[in-house]
Amino acid sequence: PKYDAVRINQIYEQARWAILLEEIDCTEEEMLIFAALQYHISKLQLSSEVQDFTCESEVDEIEAALSNLEVTLEGGKTTSSLEDITDIPKLADNLRLVRQRRLSLRTIKPYWFVFKDTSISYFKNKESALGEPIEKLNLKGCEVVPDVNVASKKFGIKLLIPVADGMNEVYLRCENENQYASWMAACVLASKGKTMADSSYQSEVQKILSFLQMKNWTMSPQAACDPENTDMKPECFISLRYNKKYKSKQLVARILEAHQNVSHMSLVQAKLHFIQVWQSLPEFGLSYYIVRFKGSKKE
C-alpha cells in the first residue's frame, strides 16, 4: 500500500501525547529532546514552504522513511525465511562486567564476551574463548535497560534475566557509542527471541546511534536564540512534572539550546526522529494492568 503524510503524522501524535501525558517515563535530558523536536515541528507546520506534501520528492521521502519505520515497529520481517536461520552473525569483544557486592560495593572486571544467537557467553580472555565459558546467559524474555550518560562517556546495559528463584541482574559496560549500539541492539532483539540475522538489527543499531547523537546535541555549547525574543509556550512541549520543576524562562532557554541542533531537519525527518527516540525509551511497548485474582482480595 502507498503511504502519505497522514500515516507518519498519526504515529507522531501518538508518541507526542504519550510523552506529554507521561504515559511513558523519560529523563529530563530526553524530555528536552522531545520538546526541541516538537517546537521545530510546530514552526515548520506554520511555514507555507512545507505545507505542500504533494510534491513528488517529498512523497518519495515519506514513503521511504515509513517503509523503514514499519520494519522497526513490526520487529523486522525478512523477505526470505532462510535469512534468519543461516549465517547468523556474532559479536565478540572486550566488555566490562559490573557485579554488585555487599555494602553497596561494586567490582568491575574486563572479560571477553561473545554474543551468538540469543545468548551471551563470557571468558577470562580472548584466548580461552575456544573452551567452556565462565557463564552463558540466555537473553530470551529478559528485560533490557539502557544506562547511558553521554556527558561522562558512560555506556551501560543492564540485563534482568528471569531465573527459577527470581531475577539475575547482569550489568555490562561498553567502551564507546559504536560498541554500545551494536551490543544493545543485539540484546534488544535477543530479548524478543530474535538474532542479529534479523533484518531489523541494522536499523536498531542506527536508531540507537541516532538517539545517542541527539543526547549529545542537548549538551552542545552552541549559542541559542534569545529567550526574551521568542514567542514560545514551553508548557505545550513539556510534561506537567517538568513544567512544575522549572520556571518558564528556564525551559524556553534550554529548549532553544537543544533546538539549535535539530533546526536543520525537514518536517518528515523531525517527526521520524521523535518517533525513533520514543521507541528507544526503556518502557516503550510495555503495558501495565491492575489484575485481581479469583478468591483473593489483593490486586
LUMPAMI-750975 format. One record per residue: x, z, y of N, C-alpha, C in turn; residue in one letter. Coordinates in nm, 2 decimals, decimal comma. Atoms other than C-alpha are relative to their C-alpha. Layout:
N
     n_xx     n_zz     n_yy    ca_xx    ca_zz    ca_yy     c_xx     c_zz     c_yy   code
        X        Z        Y        X        Z        Y        X        Z        Y      A
...
END
This chain:
299
     n_xx     n_zz     n_yy    ca_xx    ca_zz    ca_yy     c_xx     c_zz     c_yy   code
     0,08     0,00    -0,12     0,00     0,00     0,00     0,09     0,00     0,13      P
    -0,07     0,01    -0,13     0,10    -0,06     0,36    -0,02     0,13     0,08      K
     0,01    -0,12    -0,08     0,17     0,24     0,58     0,01    -0,03     0,15      Y
    -0,01     0,02    -0,14     0,14     0,28     0,95     0,03     0,14     0,07      D
    -0,03    -0,12    -0,07     0,19     0,54     1,22    -0,09     0,12    -0,03      A
     0,10    -0,10     0,03    -0,12     0,73     1,12     0,05     0,09    -0,11      V
    -0,05    -0,08     0,12     0,03     0,84     0,79     0,11     0,10     0,04      R
    -0,11    -0,08    -0,04     0,35     0,97     0,94    -0,04     0,11     0,09      I
     0,05    -0,10    -0,10     0,16     1,15     1,22    -0,08     0,11    -0,07      N
     0,07    -0,10     0,07    -0,06     1,33     0,97     0,09     0,10    -0,07      Q
    -0,09    -0,10     0,06     0,23     1,48     0,78     0,07     0,08     0,11      I
    -0,06    -0,07    -0,11     0,40     1,57     1,11    -0,09     0,11     0,05      Y
     0,10    -0,10    -0,05     0,08     1,75     1,23    -0,01     0,12    -0,10      E
     0,00    -0,11     0,11     0,06     1,94     0,90     0,12     0,09     0,01      Q
    -0,13    -0,08    -0,01     0,42     2,05     0,94     0,00     0,09     0,13      A
     0,00    -0,07    -0,13     0,38     2,14     1,31    -0,09     0,12     0,00      R
     0,09    -0,12     0,00     0,08     2,37     1,26     0,04     0,10    -0,10      W
    -0,05    -0,10     0,09     0,24     2,53     0,96     0,10     0,09     0,06      A
    -0,11    -0,07    -0,07     0,53     2,63     1,18    -0,07     0,09     0,11      I
     0,06    -0,08    -0,12     0,32     2,74     1,49    -0,09     0,11    -0,05      L
     0,09    -0,11     0,05     0,07     2,94     1,28     0,08     0,10    -0,09      L
    -0,08    -0,09     0,08     0,36     3,10     1,09    -0,05     0,00    -0,15      E
     0,03     0,01     0,14     0,23     2,98     0,75     0,12    -0,01    -0,09      E
    -0,13     0,00     0,07     0,59     2,94     0,65     0,10     0,06     0,09      I
    -0,09    -0,08    -0,08     0,87     3,16     0,76     0,13    -0,08     0,04      D
    -0,12     0,07    -0,04     1,17     3,03     0,96     0,08     0,09     0,09      C
    -0,08    -0,08    -0,08     1,46     3,17     1,15    -0,01    -0,04     0,15      T
     0,01     0,03    -0,14     1,49     3,18     1,53     0,07    -0,13     0,03      E
    -0,07     0,13    -0,02     1,75     2,90     1,52    -0,08    -0,12    -0,05      E
     0,08     0,11     0,05     1,52     2,69     1,31    -0,12    -0,03     0,09      E
     0,11     0,01    -0,09     1,23     2,76     1,54     0,04    -0,08     0,13      M
    -0,04     0,07    -0,12     1,43     2,63     1,84     0,02    -0,15    -0,04      L
    -0,01     0,14     0,04     1,50     2,31     1,64    -0,14    -0,07     0,00      I
     0,13     0,05     0,00     1,13     2,26     1,58    -0,06    -0,01     0,14      F
     0,05     0,00    -0,13     1,05     2,34     1,94     0,06    -0,12     0,08      A
    -0,06     0,11    -0,07     1,30     2,09     2,08    -0,05    -0,14    -0,05      A
     0,05     0,12     0,05     1,17     1,82     1,85    -0,15    -0,02     0,05      L
     0,13     0,01    -0,05     0,81     1,89     1,95    -0,01    -0,04     0,14      Q
    -0,01     0,03    -0,14     0,90     1,88     2,31     0,04    -0,15     0,02      Y
    -0,04     0,14     0,00     1,08     1,55     2,26    -0,11    -0,10    -0,04      H
     0,11     0,08     0,05     0,79     1,40     2,07    -0,11    -0,01     0,10      I
     0,10     0,00    -0,10     0,54     1,51     2,33     0,03    -0,09     0,12      S
    -0,05     0,08    -0,11     0,75     1,34     2,60    -0,01    -0,15    -0,03      K
     0,01     0,14     0,05     0,77     1,02     2,40    -0,14    -0,05    -0,01      L
     0,14     0,04     0,02     0,40     1,01     2,33    -0,07    -0,02     0,14      Q
     0,05     0,02    -0,14     0,33     1,03     2,71     0,06    -0,12     0,06      L
    -0,07     0,12    -0,06     0,56     0,74     2,77    -0,07    -0,13    -0,04      S
     0,07     0,13     0,03     0,39     0,40     2,79     0,09    -0,09    -0,08      S
    -0,09     0,09     0,08     0,70     0,24     2,63    -0,01     0,02    -0,15      E
     0,00    -0,02     0,15     0,64     0,39     2,29    -0,15     0,00    -0,05      V
     0,13    -0,01     0,05     0,26     0,37     2,27    -0,04    -0,12    -0,09      Q
     0,04     0,11     0,08     0,25     0,03     2,11     0,08     0,00    -0,14      D
    -0,06     0,00     0,14     0,31     0,07     1,73    -0,02    -0,13    -0,07      F
     0,04     0,12     0,07     0,20    -0,28     1,65     0,12    -0,10    -0,01      T
    -0,12     0,09     0,00     0,54    -0,45     1,72     0,06     0,00    -0,14      C
    -0,05     0,02     0,14     0,70    -0,58     1,40     0,11     0,10    -0,03      E
    -0,12    -0,08     0,03     1,03    -0,39     1,43    -0,04     0,15    -0,02      S
     0,04    -0,14     0,01     0,85    -0,05     1,48    -0,07     0,02    -0,13      E
     0,07    -0,01     0,12     0,62    -0,11     1,19     0,09     0,00    -0,12      V
    -0,10     0,00     0,10     0,91    -0,20     0,97     0,07     0,13    -0,02      D
    -0,07    -0,13     0,00     1,09     0,12     1,07    -0,08     0,11    -0,06      E
     0,09    -0,10     0,05     0,79     0,33     0,99    -0,02    -0,02    -0,15      I
     0,02     0,02     0,15     0,73     0,17     0,65     0,12     0,04    -0,08      E
    -0,12    -0,04     0,07     1,09     0,21     0,55     0,02     0,15     0,00      A
    -0,01    -0,15     0,00     1,10     0,57     0,66    -0,10     0,07    -0,09      A
     0,11    -0,06     0,08     0,77     0,65     0,49     0,03    -0,02    -0,15      L
    -0,03     0,02     0,14     0,89     0,50     0,17     0,10     0,10    -0,05      S
    -0,10    -0,10     0,03     1,20     0,73     0,17    -0,06     0,14     0,00      N
     0,07    -0,13    -0,01     0,98     1,02     0,27    -0,09     0,03    -0,12      L
     0,09    -0,02     0,11     0,73     0,96    -0,01     0,08     0,04    -0,13      E
    -0,08    -0,04     0,12     1,01     0,97    -0,27     0,04     0,14     0,00      V
    -0,04    -0,14    -0,02     1,12     1,30    -0,13    -0,12     0,10    -0,03      T
     0,12    -0,08     0,02     0,77     1,45    -0,12    -0,05     0,01    -0,14      L
     0,04     0,01     0,14     0,69     1,34    -0,47     0,10     0,04    -0,10      E
    -0,10    -0,05     0,09     1,01     1,47    -0,61     0,09    -0,12    -0,05      G
    -0,08     0,11     0,04     1,15     1,12    -0,66    -0,04    -0,06    -0,13      G
     0,04     0,08     0,12     1,01     0,86    -0,90     0,10    -0,11    -0,02      K
    -0,09     0,11     0,03     1,26     0,63    -1,07    -0,07    -0,12    -0,04      T
     0,06     0,12     0,04     1,20     0,27    -1,13     0,02    -0,03    -0,15      T
    -0,03     0,02     0,14     1,34     0,29    -1,48     0,00     0,14    -0,07      S
     0,01    -0,12     0,07     1,27     0,56    -1,73     0,14     0,04    -0,06      S
    -0,13    -0,03     0,06     1,63     0,52    -1,86     0,09     0,06     0,10      L
    -0,09    -0,04    -0,11     1,78     0,61    -1,52     0,02     0,15    -0,01      E
    -0,01    -0,14     0,00     1,71     0,98    -1,57     0,06     0,06    -0,13      D
    -0,04    -0,06     0,13     1,84     1,01    -1,93     0,14    -0,06    -0,04      I
    -0,13     0,06     0,03     2,16     0,80    -1,92     0,10     0,02     0,12      T
    -0,10    -0,01    -0,10     2,49     0,85    -1,73    -0,04     0,11     0,10      D
     0,03    -0,11    -0,09     2,39     1,19    -1,58     0,12     0,05     0,07      I
    -0,12    -0,05    -0,07     2,64     1,28    -1,31     0,02     0,15    -0,01      P
    -0,02    -0,15     0,00     2,80     1,62    -1,29     0,09     0,03     0,12      K
    -0,09    -0,05    -0,11     2,97     1,83    -1,02     0,10     0,09    -0,06      L
    -0,11    -0,09     0,05     3,30     2,01    -1,08     0,08     0,03     0,12      A
    -0,08    -0,04    -0,12     3,47     2,21    -0,80     0,03     0,15     0,00      D
    -0,02    -0,14    -0,02     3,61     2,54    -0,69    -0,10     0,06     0,09      N
     0,09    -0,08    -0,08     3,35     2,78    -0,56     0,03     0,14    -0,01      L
    -0,02    -0,15     0,01     3,34     3,15    -0,49    -0,12     0,07    -0,05      R
     0,11    -0,07     0,06     3,12     3,38    -0,69     0,00     0,14     0,07      L
     0,02    -0,13    -0,06     2,99     3,68    -0,50    -0,08     0,09    -0,09      V
     0,07    -0,10     0,08     2,89     3,99    -0,70    -0,02     0,13     0,08      R
     0,04    -0,12    -0,06     2,71     4,29    -0,57     0,04     0,12    -0,09      Q
    -0,04    -0,12     0,07     2,87     4,62    -0,67    -0,08     0,12     0,05      R
     0,07    -0,12    -0,05     2,76     4,98    -0,62     0,05     0,03     0,14      R
    -0,03    -0,04    -0,13     2,76     5,14    -0,28     0,02    -0,11     0,10      L
     0,01     0,12    -0,09     2,69     4,80    -0,12     0,14    -0,07     0,01      S
    -0,12     0,07     0,01     3,04     4,68    -0,21    -0,02    -0,14    -0,07      L
     0,01     0,13     0,07     3,09     4,31    -0,30     0,14    -0,05    -0,04      R
    -0,13     0,06     0,04     3,36     4,13    -0,49    -0,02    -0,15     0,01      T
     0,01     0,15    -0,02     3,43     3,76    -0,41     0,12    -0,06    -0,08      I
    -0,11     0,06     0,08     3,63     3,56    -0,67    -0,02    -0,15    -0,01      K
     0,01     0,15     0,02     3,71     3,19    -0,70    -0,01    -0,03    -0,15      P
     0,01     0,05     0,14     3,61     3,01    -1,02    -0,01    -0,15     0,00      Y
     0,02     0,14     0,02     3,60     2,66    -1,15    -0,14    -0,02    -0,05      W
     0,14     0,02     0,04     3,23     2,56    -1,16    -0,03    -0,14    -0,04      F
     0,04     0,13     0,05     3,08     2,27    -1,35    -0,16     0,00     0,00      V
     0,15     0,01     0,00     2,72     2,16    -1,28    -0,04    -0,13    -0,08      F
     0,04     0,11     0,08     2,58     1,94    -1,56    -0,14     0,02    -0,05      K
     0,14    -0,01     0,04     2,22     1,86    -1,65    -0,07     0,09     0,10      D
     0,07    -0,10    -0,08     2,02     2,16    -1,52     0,07     0,14    -0,01      T
    -0,07    -0,12     0,02     2,29     2,42    -1,59     0,13     0,01     0,08      S
    -0,13    -0,02    -0,06     2,59     2,57    -1,41     0,09     0,09    -0,09      I
    -0,09    -0,08     0,08     2,89     2,69    -1,61     0,12     0,03     0,09      S
    -0,12    -0,02    -0,08     3,20     2,86    -1,46     0,11     0,06    -0,09      Y
    -0,12    -0,03     0,07     3,55     2,91    -1,58     0,10     0,07     0,09      F
    -0,11    -0,06    -0,08     3,86     3,10    -1,48     0,07    -0,09     0,09      K
    -0,07     0,11    -0,08     4,03     2,78    -1,36    -0,04    -0,13    -0,06      N
     0,03     0,13     0,04     4,01     2,41    -1,40     0,06    -0,03    -0,14      K
    -0,07     0,02     0,13     4,25     2,41    -1,70    -0,08     0,05    -0,11      E
     0,07    -0,06     0,11     4,02     2,63    -1,90    -0,14    -0,06    -0,02      S
     0,14     0,06     0,00     3,71     2,41    -1,84    -0,03    -0,07    -0,14      A
     0,03     0,06     0,13     3,76     2,25    -2,19    -0,04     0,10    -0,10      L
     0,04    -0,10     0,10     3,69     2,58    -2,36    -0,14     0,05     0,04      G
     0,13    -0,07    -0,02     3,40     2,82    -2,35    -0,01     0,06     0,14      E
     0,01    -0,06    -0,14     3,27     2,92    -2,00    -0,02     0,15     0,00      P
     0,02    -0,14    -0,01     3,27     3,27    -1,88    -0,15     0,03     0,00      I
     0,15    -0,02     0,00     2,89     3,23    -1,82    -0,06    -0,14     0,02      E
     0,07     0,12    -0,02     2,64     2,95    -1,84    -0,14     0,04     0,05      K
     0,12    -0,03    -0,06     2,34     2,96    -1,61    -0,10    -0,11     0,00      L
     0,10     0,10     0,01     2,02     2,77    -1,68    -0,09     0,01     0,12      N
     0,07    -0,01    -0,12     1,85     2,69    -1,35    -0,14    -0,04     0,00      L
     0,14     0,04     0,01     1,51     2,57    -1,47    -0,09     0,12     0,04      K
     0,10    -0,10    -0,04     1,24     2,77    -1,30     0,06     0,11     0,09      G
    -0,06    -0,10    -0,08     1,49     2,96    -1,08    -0,05    -0,02     0,15      C
     0,03     0,01    -0,14     1,44     3,03    -0,71     0,13    -0,02     0,07      E
    -0,12     0,04    -0,07     1,70     2,87    -0,48    -0,02     0,04     0,15      V
     0,01    -0,05    -0,14     1,76     3,04    -0,14     0,12    -0,03     0,07      V
    -0,12     0,03    -0,08     1,99     2,90     0,12     0,04     0,12     0,09      P
    -0,06    -0,10    -0,09     2,22     3,14     0,31     0,11    -0,06     0,08      D
    -0,09     0,09    -0,08     2,37     2,94     0,59     0,01     0,06     0,14      V
    -0,03    -0,03    -0,14     2,53     3,03     0,92     0,11    -0,10     0,05      N
    -0,09     0,11    -0,04     2,68     2,71     1,07     0,11     0,05     0,09      V
    -0,10    -0,05    -0,10     2,85     2,90     1,35     0,12     0,07    -0,06      A
    -0,11    -0,07     0,07     3,05     3,12     1,12     0,05    -0,07    -0,12      S
    -0,04     0,09     0,12     3,10     2,84     0,86    -0,03     0,07    -0,13      K
     0,04    -0,06     0,12     2,91     3,03     0,60    -0,10    -0,08    -0,07      K
     0,09     0,09     0,08     2,75     2,81     0,33    -0,02     0,07    -0,13      F
     0,03    -0,07     0,12     2,59     3,02     0,06    -0,12    -0,05    -0,07      G
     0,11     0,03     0,08     2,35     2,96    -0,22    -0,04     0,12    -0,09      I
     0,04    -0,11     0,08     2,15     3,24    -0,37    -0,09    -0,05    -0,11      K
     0,09     0,04     0,12     2,00     3,18    -0,72    -0,06     0,12    -0,06      L
     0,08    -0,11     0,07     1,73     3,41    -0,86    -0,05    -0,06    -0,13      L
     0,03     0,07     0,13     1,72     3,32    -1,23    -0,08     0,10    -0,08      I
     0,08    -0,09     0,09     1,44     3,46    -1,45     0,07     0,03    -0,13      P
    -0,05    -0,04     0,13     1,57     3,66    -1,75    -0,10     0,10    -0,06      V
     0,09    -0,08     0,08     1,40     3,88    -2,01    -0,04     0,13     0,07      A
     0,03    -0,13    -0,06     1,43     4,20    -1,81    -0,01     0,00     0,15      D
     0,02     0,01    -0,14     1,37     4,07    -1,46     0,07    -0,13     0,06      G
    -0,07     0,11    -0,07     1,59     3,85    -1,23     0,15     0,02     0,00      M
    -0,14     0,00    -0,01     1,95     3,77    -1,25     0,04    -0,07     0,14      N
    -0,03     0,06    -0,13     2,08     3,72    -0,89     0,15    -0,05     0,00      E
    -0,14     0,06    -0,01     2,38     3,49    -0,85     0,02    -0,06     0,14      V
    -0,03     0,05    -0,14     2,54     3,41    -0,52     0,13    -0,08     0,00      Y
    -0,12     0,09    -0,01     2,77     3,11    -0,47     0,03    -0,03     0,15      L
    -0,05     0,02    -0,14     2,98     3,05    -0,16     0,08    -0,13     0,00      R
    -0,07     0,13    -0,01     3,08     2,69    -0,07     0,10     0,00     0,12      C
    -0,11     0,01    -0,10     3,38     2,58     0,14    -0,04    -0,07     0,13      E
     0,03     0,08    -0,11     3,22     2,33     0,37    -0,14    -0,06    -0,01      N
     0,13     0,06     0,00     2,90     2,14     0,46    -0,03    -0,10    -0,11      E
     0,02     0,10     0,11     2,95     1,85     0,22    -0,01     0,06    -0,14      N
     0,01    -0,06     0,13     3,02     2,07    -0,07    -0,13     0,08    -0,02      Q
     0,13    -0,08     0,01     2,72     2,29     0,01    -0,12    -0,10    -0,02      Y
     0,11     0,09     0,02     2,49     1,99     0,04    -0,01    -0,06    -0,14      A
     0,00     0,05     0,13     2,59     1,85    -0,29    -0,05     0,10    -0,11      S
     0,03    -0,10     0,09     2,56     2,17    -0,48    -0,15     0,06     0,02      W
     0,14    -0,05    -0,03     2,24     2,29    -0,30    -0,10    -0,10    -0,05      M
     0,09     0,10     0,04     2,07     1,96    -0,37    -0,02     0,00    -0,15      A
     0,00     0,00     0,15     2,16     1,98    -0,74    -0,08     0,12    -0,05      A
     0,07    -0,12     0,04     2,03     2,34    -0,76    -0,15    -0,01     0,02      C
     0,14     0,02    -0,03     1,70     2,25    -0,60    -0,06    -0,09    -0,10      V
     0,06     0,09     0,10     1,64     1,96    -0,84     0,00     0,07    -0,14      L
    -0,01    -0,07     0,13     1,76     2,17    -1,14    -0,11     0,11    -0,01      A
     0,10    -0,10     0,01     1,51     2,44    -1,05    -0,14    -0,06    -0,04      S
     0,12     0,07     0,03     1,24     2,18    -1,09     0,01    -0,07    -0,14      K
    -0,03     0,06     0,13     1,39     2,07    -1,43     0,05    -0,15     0,01      G
    -0,05     0,14    -0,02     1,55     1,75    -1,28     0,15     0,01     0,01      K
    -0,15     0,00     0,00     1,91     1,64    -1,30     0,04    -0,09     0,12      T
    -0,06     0,08    -0,11     2,14     1,46    -1,05    -0,02    -0,15    -0,02      M
     0,03     0,14     0,02     2,04     1,13    -1,21    -0,13    -0,04     0,06      A
     0,13     0,03    -0,06     1,70     1,16    -1,05     0,03    -0,07     0,14      D
    -0,02     0,08    -0,12     1,66     0,91    -0,76    -0,01     0,08     0,13      S
     0,01    -0,08    -0,13     1,58     1,19    -0,51     0,12     0,08     0,03      S
    -0,12    -0,08    -0,03     1,92     1,35    -0,54     0,07    -0,03     0,13      Y
    -0,08     0,04    -0,12     2,10     1,15    -0,27    -0,08     0,02     0,12      Q
     0,08    -0,03    -0,12     1,81     1,18    -0,03    -0,01     0,15     0,02      S
    -0,01    -0,14    -0,02     1,81     1,55    -0,09     0,13     0,05     0,07      E
    -0,13    -0,03    -0,06     2,18     1,57    -0,01     0,00    -0,04     0,15      V
     0,00     0,04    -0,14     2,13     1,37     0,31    -0,10     0,08     0,09      Q
     0,09    -0,08    -0,07     1,83     1,58     0,41     0,07     0,14     0,04      K
    -0,07    -0,13    -0,03     2,04     1,90     0,38     0,11    -0,02     0,10      I
    -0,10     0,02    -0,10     2,33     1,75     0,58    -0,06    -0,02     0,13      L
     0,07     0,02    -0,13     2,09     1,64     0,85    -0,05     0,13     0,05      S
     0,05    -0,13    -0,04     1,94     1,99     0,86     0,12     0,08     0,05      F
    -0,11    -0,07    -0,05     2,29     2,14     0,90     0,05    -0,05     0,13      L
    -0,04     0,06    -0,13     2,37     1,89     1,17    -0,09     0,05     0,11      Q
     0,09    -0,04    -0,10     2,06     1,99     1,36     0,02     0,15     0,03      M
    -0,03    -0,14    -0,02     2,15     2,36     1,32     0,12     0,01     0,10      K
    -0,12     0,00    -0,08     2,49     2,27     1,48    -0,04    -0,04     0,14      N
     0,04     0,04    -0,13     2,31     2,10     1,77    -0,06     0,11     0,08      W
     0,05    -0,10    -0,08     2,13     2,41     1,87     0,10     0,09     0,06      T
    -0,11    -0,08    -0,06     2,47     2,57     1,94     0,09    -0,08     0,09      M
    -0,09     0,09    -0,08     2,61     2,27     2,13     0,01     0,06     0,14      S
    -0,02    -0,05    -0,14     2,77     2,36     2,47    -0,04    -0,10     0,10      P
     0,04     0,10    -0,10     2,62     2,06     2,63    -0,09     0,06     0,11      Q
     0,08    -0,05    -0,11     2,46     2,12     2,97    -0,15    -0,04    -0,02      A
     0,14     0,03     0,01     2,08     2,14     2,96    -0,06    -0,03     0,14      A
     0,07     0,02    -0,13     1,83     2,04     3,23    -0,03     0,13     0,06      C
     0,04    -0,12    -0,07     1,74     2,29     3,49    -0,14     0,05    -0,04      D
     0,13    -0,05     0,05     1,46     2,51     3,35    -0,10     0,01     0,12      P
     0,09    -0,02    -0,12     1,32     2,56     3,71    -0,07    -0,13     0,03      E
     0,06     0,13    -0,03     1,26     2,18     3,74    -0,07    -0,06    -0,11      N
     0,06     0,05     0,12     1,10     2,14     3,40    -0,14     0,05    -0,01      T
     0,14    -0,05     0,02     0,72     2,15     3,35    -0,02     0,01    -0,15      D
     0,01    -0,02     0,15     0,72     2,29     3,00    -0,07     0,14    -0,02      M
     0,07    -0,12     0,04     0,49     2,54     2,84     0,05     0,04    -0,14      K
    -0,06    -0,03     0,13     0,70     2,70     2,56    -0,09     0,05    -0,10      P
     0,10    -0,06     0,10     0,40     2,87     2,40    -0,06    -0,12    -0,08      E
     0,06     0,11     0,08     0,29     2,52     2,29     0,09    -0,05    -0,11      C
    -0,10     0,05     0,10     0,61     2,47     2,08     0,05     0,11    -0,08      F
    -0,06    -0,11     0,06     0,69     2,82     1,97    -0,11     0,09    -0,06      I
     0,10    -0,09     0,06     0,51     3,06     1,73    -0,02     0,13     0,08      S
     0,03    -0,12    -0,08     0,35     3,37     1,87     0,11     0,11    -0,01      L
    -0,10    -0,10     0,02     0,62     3,60     1,72     0,12    -0,02     0,10      R
    -0,12     0,02    -0,08     0,90     3,44     1,92    -0,04    -0,01     0,15      Y
     0,05    -0,01    -0,13     0,68     3,40     2,23     0,00     0,14     0,06      N
     0,01    -0,14    -0,05     0,64     3,77     2,25     0,14     0,06     0,01      K
    -0,13    -0,06     0,00     1,01     3,83     2,19     0,08    -0,03     0,13      K
    -0,07     0,05    -0,11     1,14     3,63     2,49    -0,09    -0,03     0,12      Y
     0,07     0,05    -0,12     1,04     3,55     2,85    -0,01    -0,15    -0,01      K
     0,02     0,14     0,00     0,91     3,21     2,92     0,12    -0,08     0,05      S
    -0,12     0,08    -0,06     1,21     3,10     3,13     0,12     0,00    -0,10      K
    -0,11     0,00     0,10     1,45     3,21     2,85    -0,03    -0,10    -0,11      Q
     0,03     0,10     0,11     1,26     3,00     2,59     0,02    -0,14     0,05      L
    -0,02     0,13    -0,05     1,25     2,70     2,82     0,15    -0,04     0,00      V
    -0,15     0,04    -0,01     1,63     2,71     2,88     0,05    -0,03    -0,14      A
    -0,05     0,02     0,14     1,70     2,74     2,50    -0,06    -0,13    -0,06      R
     0,06     0,12     0,05     1,46     2,46     2,41     0,06    -0,12     0,06      I
    -0,07     0,11    -0,07     1,61     2,23     2,67     0,14    -0,02    -0,05      L
    -0,14     0,01     0,06     1,96     2,31     2,54     0,00    -0,07    -0,13      E
     0,01     0,06     0,13     1,85     2,21     2,19    -0,04    -0,14     0,01      A
     0,05     0,13    -0,01     1,67     1,91     2,32     0,10    -0,11     0,04      H
    -0,11     0,10    -0,04     1,99     1,75     2,46     0,05    -0,07    -0,12      Q
    -0,06     0,06     0,12     2,09     1,68     2,10    -0,10    -0,08    -0,08      N
     0,09     0,09     0,07     1,77     1,51     1,99    -0,07    -0,10     0,09      V
     0,06     0,09    -0,10     1,69     1,32     2,31     0,02    -0,15    -0,03      S
    -0,03     0,14     0,03     1,83     1,00     2,16    -0,09    -0,06    -0,10      H
     0,08     0,04     0,11     1,58     0,99     1,88    -0,13    -0,08     0,05      M
     0,12     0,06    -0,03     1,29     0,75     1,87    -0,12     0,09    -0,05      S
     0,11    -0,08     0,04     0,94     0,88     1,81    -0,01     0,02    -0,15      L
     0,01    -0,01     0,15     0,94     0,80     1,44     0,12     0,08    -0,05      V
    -0,11    -0,08     0,05     1,29     0,94     1,39    -0,02     0,15     0,03      Q
     0,02    -0,14    -0,04     1,19     1,27     1,57    -0,10     0,06    -0,09      A
     0,10    -0,05     0,09     0,88     1,31     1,36     0,05     0,02    -0,14      K
    -0,06    -0,01     0,13     1,07     1,24     1,04     0,10     0,12    -0,01      L
    -0,09    -0,11     0,00     1,34     1,49     1,13    -0,07     0,13     0,00      H
     0,08    -0,12     0,00     1,08     1,75     1,20    -0,05     0,03    -0,14      F
     0,05    -0,01     0,14     0,93     1,69     0,85     0,11     0,04    -0,09      I
    -0,11    -0,03     0,09     1,27     1,70     0,69     0,05     0,14     0,01      Q
    -0,04    -0,14    -0,02     1,36     2,03     0,85    -0,10     0,10    -0,06      V
     0,11    -0,08     0,05     1,02     2,17     0,75     0,02     0,01    -0,16      W
    -0,02     0,00     0,14     1,09     2,06     0,39     0,12     0,08    -0,05      Q
    -0,13    -0,07     0,04     1,43     2,23     0,39    -0,02     0,15     0,01      S
     0,02    -0,15    -0,01     1,28     2,58     0,46    -0,01     0,05    -0,14      L
     0,00    -0,06     0,14     1,32     2,81     0,16    -0,14     0,02    -0,06      P
     0,13    -0,03     0,05     0,95     2,88     0,14    -0,09    -0,13    -0,01      E
     0,08     0,13     0,00     0,84     2,51     0,16    -0,05    -0,02    -0,14      F
     0,06     0,04     0,13     0,60     2,42    -0,13    -0,05     0,12    -0,07      G
     0,05    -0,12     0,06     0,52     2,79    -0,21    -0,13     0,04     0,06      L
     0,13    -0,05    -0,04     0,16     2,92    -0,20    -0,02     0,14    -0,06      S
     0,02    -0,13     0,04     0,06     3,28    -0,23    -0,15     0,03    -0,01      Y
     0,14    -0,03     0,01    -0,27     3,41    -0,36    -0,02     0,15    -0,04      Y
     0,03    -0,13     0,04    -0,43     3,75    -0,40    -0,08    -0,01    -0,12      I
     0,07     0,01     0,13    -0,54     3,80    -0,76    -0,05     0,14    -0,04      V
     0,05    -0,13     0,06    -0,75     4,07    -0,93    -0,01    -0,02    -0,15      R
     0,00     0,01     0,15    -0,70     4,13    -1,30    -0,13     0,06    -0,05      F
     0,13    -0,05     0,06    -1,01     4,18    -1,51     0,03     0,14    -0,06      K
    -0,01    -0,14     0,06    -1,06     4,55    -1,59     0,09     0,09     0,08      G
    -0,09    -0,07    -0,08    -0,83     4,66    -1,31    -0,04     0,00     0,15      S
     0,03    -0,01    -0,14    -0,89     4,78    -0,95     0,11    -0,05     0,09      K
    -0,11     0,04    -0,09    -0,55     4,68    -0,83     0,00    -0,15     0,02      K
    -0,02     0,14    -0,03    -0,49     4,35    -0,66     0,14    -0,04    -0,01      E
END
